[in-house]
């Protein structure tokens, strides 16, 4: 499961690294930022995740002899070997020298603001790009999906998507990200062990099918797990399954025990849940809850709740672990500034595109989050840490600057915190813990307006550039395009 190694990258990162080495640019400092351009799932927010895995990547970033032997074997398209022996010798003793700052896991984040800032020798920054994007993109996407599901559920959600996840590594990190996003537990035992997550689960249809009849299967399970008995009632017929569960529940009550719940995993879940609730109540098992599962997502959960079904908890698998509807966050990692060896001045860089959405922002950036007096967030300002800040005035429109918002006078905090210094991780323990990140996400979601959290057509949260930074970028773009201002 240890994929935290330097060869988890695209080949062009290594060919560029050899190019930097060969042309004498390895002492040039650079600053890169990772961010995403659009709201995932057409929502109004994202939940940051993946920084703990990024810290593990930094800690384990060394080239082994086996790595170097493999790189030395790669042929060049025109003949010979792609990598020079002298460059591979350089990599043999290579150590990262980067400073990394990032938002903490569980932070509520928005498009076009940096989630991660990497600063250091340009080759070092380049070598981290692919793996950094891999872990932050995927885990932020899953944590955001989990938050949407849990907000719709308004009851505990168990994640159990491992069997449908994108491979073992994807399944493990999806389980962790799901808990960061709000899930109360996971069925993934390995993830529970690795990350100290609550694990949960009952039985499958095969348990019932392995006995002569359903009632016998239910009685056996109740005897085996008298303090955590949730019976799956849809193996054959839901109505009969509920009746058999009621029989077992009443027998457990006579023994001083309690039937925790029943689970329905197929059919018209809303209608069946309401029917089962009526049957359980009529039998006096008002304290027996109903668990629903079967290809659920935030939309179906919202619909079931709107129809009046009373649900104790939900099981969500495939559509959570695979980020159903959106396969990628689309986060990018862009160069924003360089500083030649021996210089004290940073040089701004922007990428210009025919698409305004792909215009980048220069500088060494951070984010200030401003708050209303009631604790709700008011707006985010992206600013350059090496320049003066036009306090509180942000430009929201990235092109013409017509949309502005004044946040002056409001309290704020800065979002990026140290993750690594000089190639060594310094991320605090509380910023690595998944359950602490889950709590942080809950608190962060509470600072959003309800209109920004709704599933359909949410309001857009204001994120903009510091006024002076906006003007600096505008002038740089004009100069690069040969436009006089």
C-alpha positions as CSV (number, residue, x, y, z in Angstrom):
1,X,0.0,0.0,0.0
2,X,3.0,2.3,0.2
3,X,2.8,4.3,-2.9
4,X,4.6,7.3,-1.4
5,X,7.7,7.2,-3.6
6,X,9.3,9.5,-6.2
7,X,8.4,7.3,-9.2
8,X,4.7,8.0,-8.6
9,X,4.9,10.7,-11.2
10,X,4.6,11.5,-14.9
11,X,7.7,10.9,-17.0
12,X,7.9,14.5,-18.1
13,X,8.5,15.7,-14.6
14,X,11.7,13.7,-14.6
15,X,12.7,14.8,-18.1
16,X,12.2,18.4,-17.0
17,X,14.2,17.7,-13.9
18,X,17.1,16.5,-16.0
19,X,16.7,19.6,-18.2
20,X,16.9,21.9,-15.2
21,X,20.0,20.0,-14.0
22,X,21.7,20.2,-17.3
23,X,21.1,23.9,-18.0
24,X,22.1,25.0,-14.5
25,X,18.7,26.0,-13.2
26,X,18.6,23.7,-10.2
27,X,19.4,26.6,-7.9
28,X,16.5,28.7,-9.3
29,X,13.8,29.1,-6.7
30,X,10.2,28.7,-7.7
31,X,6.7,29.0,-6.3
32,X,3.9,26.8,-7.4
33,X,0.2,26.7,-6.3
34,X,-2.3,23.9,-6.4
35,X,-6.0,25.0,-6.8
36,X,-9.1,24.0,-8.6
37,X,-11.2,26.0,-11.1
38,X,-14.8,25.0,-10.6
39,X,-17.1,23.8,-7.8
40,X,-17.3,20.0,-7.6
41,X,-20.7,18.4,-8.2
42,X,-22.1,21.9,-9.2
43,X,-22.2,22.7,-5.5
44,X,-21.2,25.7,-3.5
45,X,-18.1,24.5,-1.6
46,X,-15.4,21.8,-1.4
47,X,-13.8,20.1,1.7
48,X,-10.0,20.0,1.5
49,X,-8.4,16.7,2.0
50,X,-5.2,14.8,1.1
51,X,-2.7,16.9,3.0
52,X,-1.9,14.0,5.4
53,X,-0.9,11.8,2.5
54,X,1.1,14.7,1.0
55,X,3.1,14.8,4.2
56,X,3.8,11.1,4.0
57,X,4.9,11.6,0.4
58,X,7.4,14.3,1.5
59,X,8.7,12.2,4.3
60,X,9.4,9.2,2.0
61,X,10.8,11.1,-1.0
62,X,14.2,9.4,-1.8
63,X,15.3,7.5,-4.9
64,X,16.3,3.9,-4.3
65,X,18.9,2.0,-6.2
66,X,16.1,0.0,-7.8
67,X,14.4,3.3,-8.9
68,X,17.6,4.6,-10.4
69,X,18.2,1.3,-12.2
70,X,14.8,1.4,-13.7
71,X,15.2,5.1,-14.9
72,X,18.6,4.1,-16.4
73,X,16.9,1.4,-18.4
74,X,14.3,3.7,-20.1
75,X,15.2,4.1,-23.8
76,X,15.2,7.4,-25.6
77,X,12.9,7.5,-28.6
78,X,15.8,8.5,-30.9
79,X,18.2,5.8,-29.6
80,X,20.3,5.3,-26.5
81,X,19.0,6.0,-22.9
82,X,16.7,8.7,-21.9
83,X,18.5,9.7,-18.6
84,X,22.2,10.4,-18.4
85,X,24.2,8.5,-15.9
86,X,25.5,11.7,-14.3
87,X,21.9,12.9,-13.7
88,X,21.1,9.6,-12.1
89,X,24.1,9.9,-9.8
90,X,22.8,13.3,-8.8
91,X,19.4,11.8,-7.9
92,X,21.2,9.1,-5.8
93,X,21.8,11.6,-3.0
94,X,18.8,13.9,-3.8
95,X,16.9,15.3,-0.9
96,X,13.9,17.6,-1.1
97,X,14.5,21.2,0.0
98,X,11.0,22.7,-0.4
99,X,8.8,24.7,1.9
100,X,5.1,23.6,1.7
101,X,2.2,25.5,3.1
102,X,-1.4,24.1,2.8
103,X,-4.9,24.5,4.1
104,X,-5.6,22.0,6.8
105,X,-7.8,19.0,6.1
106,X,-11.4,19.6,6.7
107,X,-11.1,23.3,5.6
108,X,-13.9,24.6,3.5
109,X,-12.4,25.8,0.2
110,X,-13.4,27.4,-3.0
111,X,-12.3,27.7,-6.7
112,X,-9.2,29.8,-7.6
113,X,-7.7,30.0,-4.2
114,X,-4.5,28.0,-3.3
115,X,-4.9,24.8,-1.4
116,X,-1.2,24.1,-1.4
117,X,1.8,26.4,-2.0
118,X,5.2,24.8,-2.8
119,X,8.3,27.0,-2.7
120,X,11.9,25.9,-3.2
121,X,14.3,24.8,-5.9
122,X,12.4,24.6,-9.2
123,X,13.4,20.9,-9.8
124,X,12.2,19.9,-6.4
125,X,8.8,21.7,-6.9
126,X,8.4,20.0,-10.3
127,X,9.1,16.5,-9.0
128,X,6.3,16.8,-6.4
129,X,3.6,18.0,-8.9
130,X,2.0,14.7,-10.1
131,X,1.8,12.9,-6.8
132,X,0.6,16.1,-5.0
133,X,-2.2,16.5,-7.5
134,X,-3.1,12.9,-7.3
135,X,-3.7,12.8,-3.5
136,X,-5.3,16.3,-3.0
137,X,-7.5,16.1,-6.1
138,X,-8.9,12.7,-5.3
139,X,-9.4,13.0,-1.5
140,X,-10.8,16.6,-1.8
141,X,-13.4,15.3,-4.3
142,X,-14.4,12.3,-2.1
143,X,-14.5,14.4,1.1
144,X,-16.8,16.9,-0.7
145,X,-19.1,14.2,-1.9
146,X,-19.3,12.8,1.6
147,X,-20.2,16.3,3.0
148,X,-23.0,16.6,0.5
149,X,-24.3,13.2,1.3
150,X,-24.2,13.8,5.1
151,X,-25.8,17.2,4.9
152,X,-28.7,15.6,2.9
153,X,-28.9,12.7,5.4
154,X,-29.1,14.6,8.6
155,X,-28.4,11.3,10.3
156,X,-25.2,9.1,10.6
157,X,-23.9,7.8,7.3
158,X,-21.7,4.7,7.0
159,X,-19.3,4.5,4.1
160,X,-19.0,1.1,2.5
161,X,-17.7,1.6,-1.0
162,X,-14.5,-0.5,-0.9
163,X,-15.8,-3.3,-3.1
164,X,-16.7,-0.7,-5.8
165,X,-13.8,1.7,-5.3
166,X,-11.0,2.3,-7.9
167,X,-8.5,-0.2,-6.6
168,X,-7.1,-0.9,-3.1
169,X,-5.3,2.4,-2.7
170,X,-8.3,4.3,-4.0
171,X,-10.6,2.4,-1.6
172,X,-8.4,3.1,1.5
173,X,-8.0,6.8,0.8
174,X,-11.6,7.2,-0.2
175,X,-12.7,5.7,3.1
176,X,-10.5,8.2,5.0
177,X,-11.7,11.1,3.0
178,X,-15.3,10.1,3.5
179,X,-14.9,10.3,7.2
180,X,-13.2,13.7,6.9
181,X,-16.2,14.8,4.9
182,X,-18.7,13.8,7.5
183,X,-19.3,10.0,7.5
184,X,-19.6,8.5,11.0
185,X,-17.9,5.3,10.1
186,X,-16.5,3.1,7.3
187,X,-16.8,-0.6,6.6
188,X,-13.2,-0.6,5.5
189,X,-11.3,-2.4,8.2
190,X,-7.8,-1.6,6.8
191,X,-8.6,2.1,6.7
192,X,-10.0,1.8,10.2
193,X,-6.7,0.4,11.4
194,X,-4.5,2.7,9.4
195,X,-6.2,6.0,10.3
196,X,-8.0,5.2,13.6
197,X,-11.5,5.5,12.0
198,X,-14.7,4.1,13.5
199,X,-15.7,0.9,11.6
200,X,-19.2,-0.5,11.2
201,X,-21.1,-3.3,9.5
202,X,-23.6,-6.1,10.1
203,X,-24.4,-9.0,7.7
204,X,-25.1,-9.6,4.0
205,X,-27.8,-11.6,2.2
206,X,-25.5,-14.6,2.1
207,X,-25.8,-14.9,5.9
208,X,-29.6,-15.3,5.6
209,X,-29.3,-17.6,2.6
210,X,-26.9,-19.9,4.4
211,X,-29.6,-20.9,6.9
212,X,-32.7,-23.1,6.3
213,X,-34.9,-20.0,6.7
214,X,-34.8,-16.3,7.4
215,X,-36.1,-16.5,11.0
216,X,-33.4,-19.0,11.9
217,X,-30.7,-16.8,10.4
218,X,-32.0,-13.7,12.3
219,X,-32.1,-15.6,15.6
220,X,-28.5,-16.9,15.1
221,X,-27.3,-13.4,14.4
222,X,-29.1,-11.9,17.4
223,X,-27.4,-14.5,19.6
224,X,-24.0,-13.8,18.1
225,X,-24.3,-10.0,18.3
226,X,-26.8,-9.1,21.0
227,X,-25.6,-5.5,21.5
228,X,-25.3,-4.6,17.8
229,X,-28.0,-6.4,16.0
230,X,-29.2,-4.9,12.7
231,X,-31.0,-7.4,10.5
232,X,-31.1,-7.2,6.7
233,X,-34.7,-7.8,5.8
234,X,-34.9,-7.8,2.0
235,X,-33.3,-11.2,1.1
236,X,-36.6,-12.7,0.1
237,X,-39.6,-10.5,0.9
238,X,-39.4,-7.2,2.9
239,X,-42.8,-7.6,4.6
240,X,-42.0,-11.1,5.8
241,X,-38.5,-10.0,6.6
242,X,-39.8,-7.2,8.9
243,X,-42.2,-9.7,10.5
244,X,-39.3,-12.1,11.2
245,X,-37.2,-9.2,12.6
246,X,-40.1,-8.2,14.9
247,X,-40.3,-11.8,16.2
248,X,-36.6,-11.7,17.0
249,X,-36.8,-8.2,18.4
250,X,-39.5,-9.2,20.9
251,X,-37.5,-12.3,21.9
252,X,-34.5,-10.1,22.5
253,X,-36.6,-7.8,24.6
254,X,-37.6,-10.7,26.8
255,X,-33.9,-11.4,27.3
256,X,-33.2,-7.8,28.3
257,X,-31.6,-7.0,25.0
258,X,-32.6,-4.7,22.1
259,X,-32.9,-5.1,18.4
260,X,-30.9,-2.1,17.2
261,X,-32.4,-1.9,13.7
262,X,-33.3,-3.4,10.4
263,X,-31.7,-2.6,7.0
264,X,-33.4,-2.4,3.7
265,X,-31.2,-2.7,0.6
266,X,-33.5,-2.8,-2.4
267,X,-36.8,-1.7,-3.8
268,X,-38.7,1.5,-3.2
269,X,-36.8,2.5,-0.1
270,X,-39.0,5.4,0.9
271,X,-42.2,3.4,0.7
272,X,-40.7,0.3,2.3
273,X,-39.2,2.4,5.2
274,X,-42.5,4.0,6.0
275,X,-44.2,0.6,5.9
276,X,-41.5,-1.0,8.1
277,X,-41.7,1.9,10.6
278,X,-45.5,1.4,10.9
279,X,-45.0,-2.3,11.5
280,X,-42.3,-1.9,14.1
281,X,-44.3,0.8,16.0
282,X,-47.4,-1.4,16.0
283,X,-45.3,-4.2,17.5
284,X,-44.0,-1.9,20.2
285,X,-40.5,-1.8,18.8
286,X,-40.4,2.0,18.6
287,X,-36.7,2.1,19.6
288,X,-35.7,-0.2,16.6
289,X,-34.3,2.0,13.9
290,X,-34.3,1.7,10.1
291,X,-31.1,1.7,8.0
292,X,-31.3,2.3,4.3
293,X,-28.7,1.4,1.6
294,X,-28.6,0.6,-2.1
295,X,-26.9,3.1,-4.6
296,X,-27.7,6.1,-2.5
297,X,-26.4,9.6,-3.1
298,X,-27.4,13.1,-1.8
299,X,-30.2,13.4,-4.3
300,X,-32.0,10.1,-3.5
301,X,-31.4,10.6,0.3
302,X,-33.0,14.1,0.0
303,X,-36.0,12.7,-1.9
304,X,-36.5,9.9,0.6
305,X,-36.4,12.3,3.6
306,X,-38.8,14.7,1.8
307,X,-41.3,11.9,1.5
308,X,-41.3,11.5,5.2
309,X,-39.3,8.3,5.8
310,X,-37.8,8.1,9.3
311,X,-34.3,6.8,8.9
312,X,-31.9,6.0,11.8
313,X,-28.8,5.8,9.5
314,X,-27.7,5.4,5.9
315,X,-25.2,3.2,4.1
316,X,-23.6,4.8,1.1
317,X,-21.1,2.9,-1.0
318,X,-20.6,3.1,-4.8
319,X,-21.7,6.7,-5.5
320,X,-19.5,8.0,-2.6
321,X,-16.3,6.0,-3.1
322,X,-16.3,6.6,-6.8
323,X,-17.4,10.3,-6.6
324,X,-20.3,9.5,-8.9
325,X,-21.2,12.1,-11.5
326,X,-17.8,13.8,-11.4
327,X,-14.7,11.6,-11.9
328,X,-12.1,14.3,-11.1
329,X,-11.8,17.6,-9.2
330,X,-9.7,19.0,-12.0
331,X,-7.1,20.7,-9.7
332,X,-4.0,22.2,-11.3
333,X,-0.5,23.1,-10.1
334,X,0.9,26.2,-11.7
335,X,4.2,28.2,-11.5
336,X,3.6,31.7,-10.2
337,X,7.0,33.1,-9.4
338,X,10.7,32.4,-9.7
339,X,13.8,33.8,-8.0
340,X,17.2,33.3,-9.8
341,X,20.1,32.1,-7.7
342,X,21.6,35.0,-5.7
343,X,18.6,37.2,-6.2
344,X,16.3,38.5,-3.5
345,X,13.5,39.5,-5.9
346,X,10.7,37.3,-7.0
347,X,9.8,37.5,-10.7
348,X,6.1,37.2,-11.5
349,X,4.8,34.6,-14.0
350,X,1.4,34.0,-15.5
351,X,0.0,31.5,-17.9
352,X,-2.2,33.2,-20.5
353,X,-4.8,31.2,-22.4
354,X,-7.6,31.8,-24.9
355,X,-9.8,30.6,-22.0
356,X,-10.2,33.2,-19.2
357,X,-10.7,30.4,-16.7
358,X,-7.1,29.2,-17.3
359,X,-5.4,32.6,-16.6
360,X,-3.1,32.1,-13.6
361,X,-2.2,34.5,-10.8
362,X,1.4,35.6,-10.1
363,X,3.2,35.9,-6.8
364,X,3.7,33.9,-3.6
365,X,0.1,33.6,-2.5
366,X,-2.0,33.1,0.6
367,X,-5.7,33.4,1.4
368,X,-7.4,35.6,4.0
369,X,-10.9,34.5,5.0
370,X,-13.1,37.3,6.3
371,X,-16.0,36.8,8.8
372,X,-19.2,38.5,9.6
373,X,-19.9,39.3,13.2
374,X,-22.2,36.3,13.5
375,X,-19.4,33.9,12.6
376,X,-20.5,33.2,9.0
377,X,-17.8,33.6,6.4
378,X,-18.0,36.8,4.3
379,X,-15.4,36.3,1.5
380,X,-11.9,35.2,0.7
381,X,-9.0,37.3,-0.6
382,X,-6.1,35.9,-2.4
383,X,-3.0,38.1,-1.8
384,X,0.8,38.1,-2.4
385,X,2.7,37.6,0.8
386,X,5.6,39.7,-0.5
387,X,3.5,42.7,-1.3
388,X,1.4,45.3,0.4
389,X,-2.3,44.3,0.8
390,X,-5.1,46.6,-0.2
391,X,-7.0,45.8,3.0
392,X,-10.4,44.3,2.5
393,X,-11.1,45.2,-1.1
394,X,-11.2,42.2,-3.5
395,X,-11.8,42.0,-7.2
396,X,-14.1,39.0,-8.0
397,X,-14.2,39.1,-11.8
398,X,-10.9,37.7,-13.1
399,X,-11.1,39.6,-16.4
400,X,-12.4,43.1,-16.3
401,X,-12.5,43.8,-12.6
402,X,-16.0,45.2,-12.5
403,X,-17.2,43.0,-9.7
404,X,-15.8,44.2,-6.4
405,X,-16.5,43.5,-2.7
406,X,-15.3,45.5,0.3
407,X,-14.5,43.4,3.3
408,X,-12.5,46.0,5.2
409,X,-13.1,46.1,9.0
410,X,-14.1,42.4,9.2
411,X,-12.0,39.9,11.2
412,X,-10.0,37.5,9.1
413,X,-7.6,34.6,9.3
414,X,-5.0,33.2,6.8
415,X,-5.6,29.7,5.6
416,X,-2.3,28.3,4.6
417,X,-0.3,26.7,7.4
418,X,3.2,25.0,7.4
419,X,3.3,21.5,6.1
420,X,7.0,21.1,5.4
421,X,10.1,23.2,5.8
422,X,13.4,22.5,3.9
423,X,12.0,19.1,2.7
424,X,10.9,17.9,6.2
425,X,7.3,17.7,7.3
426,X,6.3,19.9,10.2
427,X,2.5,19.3,9.9
428,X,1.0,19.3,13.4
429,X,-0.4,16.0,14.7
430,X,-3.9,17.5,15.0
431,X,-3.7,18.4,11.3
432,X,-3.0,14.8,10.3
433,X,-5.9,13.2,12.3
434,X,-8.9,12.3,10.3
435,X,-11.4,12.6,13.1
436,X,-10.1,16.1,14.0
437,X,-10.5,17.0,10.3
438,X,-14.1,15.7,10.3
439,X,-14.9,18.0,13.2
440,X,-13.2,20.9,11.4
441,X,-15.3,20.3,8.4
442,X,-18.5,20.3,10.5
443,X,-17.5,23.6,12.0
444,X,-16.6,25.0,8.6
445,X,-19.8,24.0,7.0
446,X,-21.7,25.7,9.8
447,X,-20.1,29.0,8.8
448,X,-21.7,28.8,5.3
449,X,-25.0,30.3,4.6
450,X,-27.7,27.7,3.9
451,X,-28.0,29.0,0.3
452,X,-24.4,28.0,-0.3
453,X,-24.9,24.4,1.1
454,X,-28.0,23.4,-0.8
455,X,-27.7,20.6,-3.3
456,X,-29.2,22.4,-6.3
457,X,-28.3,25.8,-7.6
458,X,-26.3,27.1,-4.5
459,X,-25.2,30.6,-4.2
460,X,-21.6,31.4,-5.1
461,X,-19.3,32.4,-2.4
462,X,-17.1,35.5,-3.1
463,X,-13.5,34.7,-3.7
464,X,-11.3,37.4,-5.3
465,X,-7.9,38.9,-5.7
466,X,-6.5,41.7,-3.6
467,X,-7.0,44.9,-5.6
468,X,-3.3,45.6,-6.1
469,X,-2.6,42.0,-7.1
470,X,-5.4,42.1,-9.6
471,X,-3.9,45.2,-11.2
472,X,-0.4,43.8,-11.2
473,X,-1.6,40.7,-13.0
474,X,-3.6,42.8,-15.4
475,X,-0.6,44.8,-16.3
476,X,1.6,41.7,-16.7
477,X,-0.9,40.1,-19.0
478,X,-1.0,43.3,-21.1
479,X,2.8,43.4,-21.3
480,X,3.1,39.8,-22.4
481,X,0.5,40.3,-25.0
482,X,2.1,43.5,-26.3
483,X,-0.8,45.6,-25.3
484,X,0.0,49.2,-24.2
485,X,-2.1,50.5,-21.3
